[in-house]
Amino acid sequence: MKVLLLTVLAALVVAAAVAAIWLKLREPTPQEKLAALEQEVTPSGGIVLRQELQGQPKAFLLQDCKLYVLDASGPGKVTRTQVLQPGFYPWFTACTGQSIRFESGYLRVELSNMAFGAGGGNLSGGSYRSLDGLAWEKHTAKGWLPVDKAQD
């Protein structure tokens, strides 16, 4: 009886060890990867947004006034593709404000930058919107214009 009990106990210990190893070695799901990225970037002001756009699930990271489309479907880490940032400024700048939201069918992003030692001010940020998360428009005095035309 004692031998049987020890055998069962040993089998349980081995099964638990195999399960723990399997959990460490298996590839995390896309949702788990995005949740881990969110935990990583939130303390430093990063924002992860998951949103369906034009019937497609999308994930975005807004960090330091730069917007990235995220892809968590492949093996390894989440890949980031930058799709939006304020216009060029020749000196050092700091991101002083950023937000992202879904509103009336559009993904809306607000960016605000300030230059170091140049009197400050909002240099090249502003209000942006996109239907698909890839093609962006910027709000100007002339209305909504494609980013490449609005930031010239």
Order of alpha helices (4+ residues) and beta strands (2+ residues): alpha-alpha-beta-beta-beta-beta-beta-beta-beta-beta-beta-alpha
